[in-house]
Amino acid sequence: MDDWQARLEELVSKLRERDYRITPQRLAILKILAVSDNHPSVEQVYEQIRREFPTTSLATVYKTIATLKEMGEVLELGFADCASRYDGKRPKPHTHLICVKCRTILDPDVKNLESVPLHVAQQAGFRLVSHRFDIYGLCPRCQSEE
């Protein structure tokens, strides 16, 4: 079983535990979030869903993602200048590389950085509740276009 399939099953199971119906549309939303490496916005998820389920409303996508966020099963990345993006693969805070030109968001494999926020908070006497560690720059594709 692939990682995304296990993640999809986990999301379905958690929704069922809370007595949510798993409609074909909701399953499609969950799959997009479980598979996606690009941290889609609600609108991007909606556009993908509409191809298979043209009658699905934007409200359905918003409600499903809001429910998953409330359950701690999707990580919201809010930005002041554009729509929020969502990470359904790794719903806990982690490092992101963000291209300032094309808005690509990547999850670098940097395990040694994951402990930095906790260490910084402890040194300052803070009890860590959450954190966000984003690194901004130009992705390889945008660099080659310059």
NORNORFEN-V265297 format. One record per pair of residues at least 4 apart in sequence whose ideal C-beta (glycine too) atoms are under 7 Angstrom apart, sorted by the first residue. I is the first residue (numbers start at 1). J is the second residue. D is the distance in Angstrom with one decimal. If there is no record, write none. Layout:
I_J_D, I_J_D
//
This chain:
1_5_4.8, 1_6_5.5, 3_7_6.2, 4_8_6.2, 4_34_4.7, 4_35_4.6, 5_9_6.5, 6_10_6.4, 7_11_6.5, 7_34_4.2, 7_89_6.1, 8_12_6.3, 8_30_5.8, 8_31_5.7, 8_34_4.2, 9_13_6.1, 10_14_6.4, 11_15_6.5, 11_30_4.7, 11_34_6.3, 11_68_7.0, 11_73_5.9, 12_16_6.3, 12_22_5.7, 12_30_6.4, 13_17_6.4, 14_71_6.2, 14_73_6.0, 15_20_4.0, 15_22_6.4, 16_20_6.7, 16_22_6.5, 22_26_5.7, 22_27_5.6, 23_27_6.8, 24_28_6.4, 24_53_6.8, 25_29_6.6, 25_49_6.5, 25_53_5.0, 25_56_4.8, 25_60_6.0, 26_30_6.4, 26_64_5.6, 27_31_6.3, 28_32_6.6, 28_49_5.4, 28_52_6.0, 28_53_6.4, 29_33_6.6, 29_45_6.0, 29_49_6.2, 29_61_6.0, 29_64_4.8, 30_34_6.0, 31_35_5.9, 32_36_5.7, 32_40_6.7, 32_45_5.2, 32_48_5.5, 33_74_6.2, 33_86_6.5, 33_88_2.7, 34_88_5.6, 34_89_6.5, 36_40_5.3, 36_88_6.7, 36_89_6.9, 38_104_6.9, 38_105_6.6, 39_77_6.2, 39_85_4.1, 39_86_6.3, 39_87_5.1, 39_105_4.2, 40_44_3.8, 40_45_5.1, 40_85_6.5, 40_86_6.3, 41_83_4.2, 41_84_6.5, 41_85_5.4, 42_46_6.2, 42_61_5.4, 42_62_5.6, 42_65_5.8, 42_83_6.9, 43_47_6.5, 43_83_6.3, 44_48_6.7, 45_49_6.2, 45_61_5.3, 46_50_6.3, 46_58_5.1, 46_61_4.6, 49_53_5.6, 49_56_5.0, 49_61_6.3, 50_54_5.5, 50_56_6.3, 56_60_5.3, 58_62_6.3, 59_63_6.0, 60_64_6.3, 61_65_6.3, 62_66_6.0, 63_67_6.3, 64_68_6.5, 65_69_6.2, 65_74_6.1, 65_86_5.9, 66_70_6.3, 67_71_6.4, 68_73_4.4, 68_74_4.1, 68_88_6.9, 69_74_5.0, 69_76_5.6, 72_91_6.2, 73_91_5.2, 74_86_5.1, 74_87_6.7, 74_88_4.8, 74_91_5.4, 75_86_6.9, 75_87_4.2, 75_90_6.8, 75_91_4.7, 75_92_6.9, 75_93_6.9, 76_84_5.2, 76_86_5.9, 77_84_6.3, 77_85_4.6, 77_87_6.7, 77_96_6.8, 77_105_6.9, 78_84_4.7, 79_84_6.8, 82_103_6.7, 85_105_6.1, 87_91_6.5, 90_94_5.6, 90_107_6.2, 93_130_5.7, 93_131_5.0, 93_132_6.1, 94_107_6.4, 94_114_6.3, 95_108_5.8, 95_110_5.6, 95_113_5.2, 95_114_7.0, 95_133_4.8, 95_135_6.8, 96_105_5.4, 96_106_6.9, 96_107_6.4, 96_134_4.9, 97_106_4.4, 97_108_5.4, 97_135_5.2, 97_137_6.9, 98_105_5.3, 98_134_5.4, 98_136_5.2, 99_103_6.2, 99_104_4.3, 99_137_6.9, 99_138_5.9, 99_139_3.9, 99_142_5.7, 100_136_5.3, 100_137_6.8, 100_138_6.5, 101_138_5.9, 101_142_4.2, 102_139_6.4, 102_141_6.9, 102_142_5.5, 104_139_5.0, 113_133_6.9, 115_119_5.7, 116_120_6.2, 117_121_6.2, 117_128_6.3, 117_131_3.8, 117_133_6.2, 118_122_6.2, 118_128_5.4, 119_123_6.4, 120_124_6.6, 121_126_4.0, 121_128_4.1, 138_142_4.6, 138_143_4.9, 139_143_7.0, 140_144_6.4, 141_145_6.7
//
